[in-house]
Structure formats: structure tokens, C-alpha cells
Amino acid sequence: MSVPEDEERLLPLAQRWPRASKFLLSGCAATVAELATFPLDLIKTRLQMQGEAALARLGDSARESAPYRGMVRTALGIIQEEGFLKLWQGVTPAIYRHIVYSGGRMVTYEHLREVVFGKSEDKHYPLWKSVIGGMMAGVVGQFLANPTDLVKVQMQMEGKRKLEGKPLRFRGVHHAFAKILSEGGIRGLWAGWVPNIQRAALVNMGDLTTYDTVKHYLVLNTPLEDNIMTHGLSSLCSGLVASILATPADVIKSRIMNQPRDKQGRGLLYKSSTDCLIQAVQGEGFMSLYKGFLPSWLRMAAVIVNSSRNHCEGLIKADEDA
């Protein structure tokens, strides 16, 4: 039933433009979460690049000369060698990325829920539809955000390049976008998109399935109630599963995005994500695919506390109350 025009003008903005409002709110929440947890993302990226075997083909001595560092030593090293604020190097494109990704995922998920899947006969929205919808929405959101992810990864490595005596690639965020576009064209902005969307699908699958399952198990089988403790434990578990599933794709994505390129924007180290996977396993061992696992898990758990509770549960709850 349509609302009269005069009455519609009196409605709050959130009711007049629900999807646009959710897009903006999702972007704002993602920005706050990004600022708070970004140092973990920077540390994760630096760890993923350590000991990169493919660099030996270019005669790069960084792999042999740099000692391996864990999460804490990497963080302390960045502070001591580059400065405390360098823990947020690359945060601007990261904020752009989260606004595009979170907003795009939200809008896509709502469209899939309302138009494509719909509710079941008992008016509930089943978990399997949430999982499939979440994975598809994550893929769409990540594909849209790939250019910002590309710039973020490359800017996160600029401090390390400076310490190694290499020239900096960019003067700032907008120069990075312009340079990548001029060298590789539109296609260059989507370098690494295949492992990137694979990671997004795996993260959403692990997040949505594990969080809901663990939360319901804790509420039904332990003295815990539906409170912040339950959400925290559920987030730790879902972040663990999501990290186990997605870290290999994340490592491959980061290395493809950060690899040196020729004047036409073509990668000099890897021909494809499969080539990157093979070189990493052959040159560094299988566990190289899990470099940066700990900061990735901690960051996912922190973000899932917000996103899973408000996004997934809120949308499903709205369906059940409808």
C-alpha cells in the first residue's frame, strides 16, 4: 500500500530511503572499525610479504637479508624504524574500500533476500539462504572495491620499500590511482581480483555459518545469555574459521597486488593466482600460505563483533518480525 505524498515527506529519512540509509550507516560503521583495527591489517600485509621466494628471480636480496619477524616484532619494528603513525599507512584507501565494500554488500544482500530468494513458507529466512546470499553479496562488494584494495596493499608496503632503499611508487592516494590507471588502464585497477573475491566469499561463508551456530550453541547449552560475552566468543570462533578458510587466498591476493610491474602494468613475478600459489608452496612451503594468520584472525574477530551482530542478525530478525 502506497503512502500519500504529504505523509511520506513527514517520515524519517531512514524510512523514506531505507537502502540509501543502510548504505551510509554501514559505511560509517566500517570507517570506525577500520580506523581501530587498521594496524593489524598493516602488520598482516607486511607478514604476508616476508620471505617471498619469487623475488629471487629478479635478483632481489630482500628475502635473504631481512630476518623473519612475528606479529609483535613486526609491529615494534614499524614503530621503531618508521614511526608510530606509520601503523596507519594506507588507511585512506582502506576507508574508501570499506565504504564501497560494506555498502555494496549490504545493498546486494538486501536485494537477494527480498527479490531473488524470498522468505520460506513459514515466513522465516533460513540459514542456508543467508550463507549463499552473504557469499554472493561479499563477492559483488569485493569486486567493486578491488581498486581501493589494490592501492591500500601497495601503500602499506611503501614504508618497507623506503627502508630497503627503493624509490617510493606514489606521492599519495590519488596519485596512486592515477599512476595505476595510466600504466595498466582500467584492467590494471582490478589486478588480483580473482583471489580477492575468493577471499571475500570464504570470509562470508565462515563468518555467517560459524557465528550463528556458535552463538545458538552457547545460548542453548551453557549458562551464557545473549549478551556481549556470547557475541565476543562467537566472533572469536567465526573469525578463526574465516581466517583458516581465507588466509591462503589473502596471501596470494596481496602478493599479486604488490608485485613489480612493467610499463604496461603487467606483473613481473606471477602470471596468475595459480602461478603465485605454486611458487609460494614450492619455494617457501605450504605454511607460507598462512603468513599473517594471527593478526588476520584478531582483526576479523573484532570486525565480526560489529558486522555479524548488526548486519546478519539484524536483517534476519527483521524478516522474522515481518
C-alpha positions as CSV (number, residue, x, y, z in Angstrom):
1,M,0.0,0.0,0.0
2,S,1.5,3.3,-1.1
3,V,2.0,6.2,1.4
4,P,0.4,9.6,0.5
5,E,2.9,12.1,-0.7
6,D,2.3,14.5,2.2
7,E,2.7,11.7,4.8
8,E,5.8,10.4,3.0
9,R,7.5,13.8,3.5
10,L,7.0,13.6,7.2
11,L,8.6,10.2,7.5
12,P,12.2,10.0,8.8
13,L,14.9,9.8,6.1
14,A,15.7,6.2,7.1
15,Q,12.1,5.1,6.2
16,R,11.9,7.2,3.1
17,W,15.2,5.9,1.6
18,P,15.9,2.7,3.6
19,R,18.6,1.3,1.3
20,A,20.5,4.5,0.9
21,S,20.3,5.0,4.7
22,K,21.7,1.5,5.3
23,F,24.4,2.1,2.8
24,L,25.5,5.2,4.6
25,L,25.2,3.7,8.1
26,S,27.2,0.7,7.0
27,G,29.9,2.9,5.6
28,C,30.2,4.9,8.8
29,A,30.4,1.8,11.0
30,A,33.0,0.3,8.6
31,T,35.1,3.5,8.8
32,V,35.2,3.4,12.6
33,A,36.1,-0.3,12.7
34,E,38.8,0.3,10.0
35,L,40.5,3.1,12.0
36,A,40.5,1.0,15.2
37,T,41.9,-2.2,13.6
38,F,44.0,-1.0,10.7
39,P,47.4,-1.5,12.4
40,L,46.5,-5.3,12.4
41,D,45.8,-5.2,8.7
42,L,49.1,-3.4,8.0
43,I,51.1,-5.9,10.1
44,K,49.2,-8.8,8.3
45,T,50.2,-7.4,4.9
46,R,53.9,-7.0,5.9
47,L,54.0,-10.6,7.3
48,Q,52.5,-11.9,4.1
49,M,55.3,-10.4,2.0
50,Q,58.1,-11.8,4.2
51,G,60.4,-14.3,2.5
52,E,58.7,-14.0,-0.9
53,A,60.5,-16.7,-2.9
54,A,59.6,-15.3,-6.3
55,L,61.7,-12.1,-5.6
56,A,64.9,-14.2,-6.2
57,R,64.1,-14.3,-9.9
58,L,64.5,-10.6,-10.0
59,G,67.8,-10.7,-8.1
60,D,66.1,-9.0,-5.1
61,S,68.2,-9.6,-1.9
62,A,65.4,-8.5,0.5
63,R,64.3,-12.1,1.0
64,E,67.7,-13.2,2.2
65,S,68.7,-10.1,4.2
66,A,65.5,-9.5,6.2
67,P,65.1,-11.7,9.2
68,Y,61.7,-13.2,9.8
69,R,59.5,-11.3,12.3
70,G,56.4,-12.4,14.1
71,M,53.4,-10.1,14.7
72,V,54.7,-8.3,17.8
73,R,58.2,-7.8,16.4
74,T,56.8,-6.6,13.1
75,A,54.7,-4.0,15.0
76,L,57.6,-2.9,17.1
77,G,59.9,-2.7,14.1
78,I,57.4,-0.5,12.2
79,I,57.2,1.9,15.2
80,Q,61.0,2.0,15.7
81,E,62.1,2.2,12.1
82,E,59.3,4.2,10.5
83,G,57.3,5.9,13.3
84,F,54.2,5.2,15.3
85,L,51.8,6.8,12.8
86,K,53.1,4.6,10.0
87,L,50.9,1.9,11.5
88,W,48.1,3.7,9.7
89,Q,49.9,4.0,6.4
90,G,47.4,3.3,3.7
91,V,44.3,3.9,5.9
92,T,42.7,6.3,3.4
93,P,42.2,3.8,0.6
94,A,41.3,1.3,3.2
95,I,38.4,3.6,4.3
96,Y,37.4,4.0,0.7
97,R,37.5,0.2,0.4
98,H,35.3,-0.4,3.4
99,I,32.7,2.1,2.4
100,V,32.4,0.6,-1.1
101,Y,32.6,-3.0,0.1
102,S,30.3,-2.8,3.1
103,G,27.7,-0.6,1.4
104,G,27.8,-2.7,-1.8
105,R,27.5,-5.9,0.2
106,M,24.6,-4.6,2.2
107,V,22.6,-3.4,-0.8
108,T,23.3,-6.6,-2.7
109,Y,22.3,-8.8,0.2
110,E,19.0,-7.0,0.7
111,H,18.2,-7.3,-3.0
112,L,19.0,-11.0,-3.0
113,R,17.0,-11.5,0.2
114,E,13.9,-9.6,-0.9
115,V,13.8,-10.3,-4.7
116,V,15.8,-13.4,-5.5
117,F,15.5,-15.8,-2.5
118,G,12.4,-14.5,-0.6
119,K,11.2,-16.0,2.7
120,S,10.2,-19.6,3.2
121,E,6.6,-20.7,3.7
122,D,6.8,-20.3,7.5
123,K,7.9,-16.6,7.0
124,H,11.4,-17.3,8.2
125,Y,14.7,-16.7,6.4
126,P,16.7,-20.0,6.6
127,L,20.4,-20.1,7.3
128,W,21.4,-21.6,4.0
129,K,19.9,-18.6,2.2
130,S,21.8,-16.3,4.5
131,V,25.0,-18.1,3.7
132,I,24.6,-18.2,-0.1
133,G,23.3,-14.6,-0.1
134,G,26.1,-13.4,2.1
135,M,28.7,-15.1,-0.1
136,M,27.3,-13.6,-3.3
137,A,26.9,-10.2,-1.7
138,G,30.5,-10.4,-0.5
139,V,31.8,-11.3,-4.0
140,V,29.9,-8.3,-5.5
141,G,31.1,-5.9,-2.9
142,Q,34.7,-7.0,-3.1
143,F,34.8,-6.9,-6.9
144,L,33.5,-3.3,-6.7
145,A,36.1,-2.4,-4.1
146,N,39.1,-4.1,-5.7
147,P,40.8,-0.8,-7.0
148,T,40.8,0.6,-3.4
149,D,42.2,-2.7,-2.1
150,L,45.0,-2.6,-4.7
151,V,46.1,0.9,-3.7
152,K,45.8,0.0,0.0
153,V,48.1,-3.0,-0.3
154,Q,50.7,-1.1,-2.3
155,M,50.7,1.9,0.1
156,Q,51.1,-0.4,3.1
157,M,54.4,-1.6,1.6
158,E,55.8,1.8,0.8
159,G,57.5,2.1,4.2
160,K,59.3,-1.2,3.7
161,R,60.4,0.0,0.2
162,K,61.9,3.1,1.7
163,L,63.9,1.1,4.3
164,E,65.2,-1.1,1.5
165,G,66.4,2.0,-0.4
166,K,63.9,1.6,-3.2
167,P,62.1,4.6,-4.7
168,L,58.6,5.3,-3.5
169,R,55.9,4.5,-6.0
170,F,53.3,7.1,-5.0
171,R,53.0,10.6,-3.6
172,G,49.5,9.9,-2.2
173,V,46.3,8.1,-2.7
174,H,45.0,9.9,-5.7
175,H,48.4,9.8,-7.4
176,A,48.4,6.0,-6.8
177,F,45.0,5.6,-8.6
178,A,46.2,7.9,-11.4
179,K,49.5,6.0,-11.9
180,I,48.0,2.6,-11.9
181,L,45.3,3.7,-14.3
182,S,47.9,5.3,-16.7
183,E,50.2,2.2,-16.6
184,G,47.6,-0.6,-16.7
185,G,44.4,1.0,-17.8
186,I,41.0,0.1,-16.2
187,R,42.1,-3.5,-16.2
188,G,45.1,-2.6,-14.0
189,L,42.8,-1.4,-11.2
190,W,41.4,-4.9,-11.0
191,A,44.7,-6.7,-10.6
192,G,44.3,-9.6,-8.1
193,W,40.5,-9.6,-8.3
194,V,40.2,-13.4,-8.6
195,P,41.8,-14.3,-5.2
196,N,40.2,-11.2,-3.7
197,I,36.7,-12.3,-4.4
198,Q,37.6,-15.8,-3.4
199,R,38.7,-14.5,-0.1
200,A,35.5,-12.5,0.3
201,A,33.3,-15.5,-0.4
202,L,35.2,-17.7,2.1
203,V,35.2,-15.0,4.8
204,N,31.5,-14.5,4.5
205,M,30.8,-18.3,4.5
206,G,32.9,-18.8,7.6
207,D,31.5,-15.8,9.3
208,L,27.8,-16.4,8.7
209,T,27.8,-20.1,9.3
210,T,30.1,-20.3,12.4
211,Y,28.9,-17.1,14.2
212,D,25.2,-18.1,14.2
213,T,26.0,-21.8,15.0
214,V,28.3,-21.0,17.9
215,K,26.0,-18.3,19.3
216,H,23.0,-20.6,19.4
217,Y,25.0,-23.4,20.9
218,L,26.3,-21.2,23.7
219,V,22.8,-19.9,24.5
220,L,21.2,-23.3,24.5
221,N,23.9,-25.4,26.1
222,T,25.8,-23.1,28.5
223,P,24.7,-20.7,31.3
224,L,25.6,-17.8,29.0
225,E,22.8,-15.5,27.8
226,D,22.5,-13.5,24.6
227,N,24.9,-10.7,25.7
228,I,28.3,-9.2,24.8
229,M,30.2,-12.2,26.2
230,T,28.3,-14.6,23.9
231,H,28.8,-12.3,20.9
232,G,32.5,-12.0,21.7
233,L,33.1,-15.7,21.9
234,S,31.0,-16.3,18.7
235,S,33.1,-13.7,17.0
236,L,36.4,-15.3,18.0
237,C,35.2,-18.7,16.7
238,S,33.8,-17.3,13.4
239,G,36.9,-15.2,12.9
240,L,39.1,-18.3,13.4
241,V,37.1,-20.3,10.8
242,A,37.0,-17.4,8.4
243,S,40.8,-16.9,8.7
244,I,41.6,-20.6,8.2
245,L,39.5,-20.6,5.1
246,A,40.5,-17.3,3.6
247,T,44.2,-16.6,4.6
248,P,45.7,-18.5,1.6
249,A,43.6,-16.5,-0.8
250,D,44.5,-13.3,1.1
251,V,48.3,-14.1,0.8
252,I,48.0,-14.7,-2.9
253,K,45.9,-11.6,-3.4
254,S,48.4,-9.4,-1.5
255,R,51.4,-10.7,-3.4
256,I,49.8,-10.3,-6.8
257,M,48.7,-6.8,-6.0
258,N,52.2,-5.8,-4.7
259,Q,54.3,-7.4,-7.3
260,P,56.5,-5.2,-9.5
261,R,55.1,-4.4,-12.9
262,D,56.4,-3.4,-16.3
263,K,55.5,-0.2,-18.1
264,Q,52.4,-1.8,-19.5
265,G,51.2,-2.8,-16.0
266,R,51.9,-6.5,-16.4
267,G,53.2,-8.4,-13.4
268,L,56.8,-9.5,-13.4
269,L,56.6,-12.2,-10.7
270,Y,53.3,-14.0,-11.3
271,K,51.3,-14.9,-14.4
272,S,48.1,-15.8,-12.4
273,S,46.9,-16.6,-8.9
274,T,47.6,-20.3,-9.6
275,D,51.2,-19.5,-10.5
276,C,51.5,-17.4,-7.3
277,L,50.1,-20.4,-5.3
278,I,52.6,-22.9,-6.8
279,Q,55.6,-20.6,-6.4
280,A,54.8,-19.9,-2.8
281,V,54.3,-23.6,-1.9
282,Q,57.4,-24.8,-3.8
283,G,59.7,-22.0,-2.6
284,E,58.5,-21.4,0.9
285,G,56.4,-24.4,1.9
286,F,52.7,-24.9,2.5
287,M,52.6,-22.9,5.7
288,S,53.7,-19.8,3.7
289,L,50.0,-19.6,2.7
290,Y,49.2,-18.8,6.3
291,K,51.6,-15.9,6.9
292,G,49.8,-13.1,8.7
293,F,47.3,-15.5,10.1
294,L,47.3,-14.2,13.7
295,P,46.7,-10.5,13.0
296,S,44.1,-11.5,10.4
297,W,42.2,-13.6,12.9
298,L,42.3,-10.9,15.6
299,R,41.1,-8.3,13.2
300,M,38.3,-10.4,11.8
301,A,37.1,-11.2,15.3
302,A,37.0,-7.5,16.2
303,V,35.1,-6.6,13.0
304,I,32.7,-9.5,13.2
305,V,31.6,-8.3,16.6
306,N,30.1,-5.4,14.8
307,S,29.2,-6.6,11.4
308,S,27.7,-10.0,12.2
309,R,25.7,-8.8,15.1
310,N,24.2,-5.8,13.3
311,H,24.2,-6.9,9.7
312,C,23.4,-10.6,9.6
313,E,21.3,-10.9,12.8
314,G,19.5,-7.6,12.2
315,L,18.4,-8.5,8.7
316,I,17.3,-12.0,9.6
317,K,15.5,-10.7,12.7
318,A,13.7,-8.1,10.5
319,D,12.4,-10.9,8.3
320,E,11.2,-12.9,11.3
321,D,9.3,-9.9,12.7
322,A,7.7,-9.0,9.4
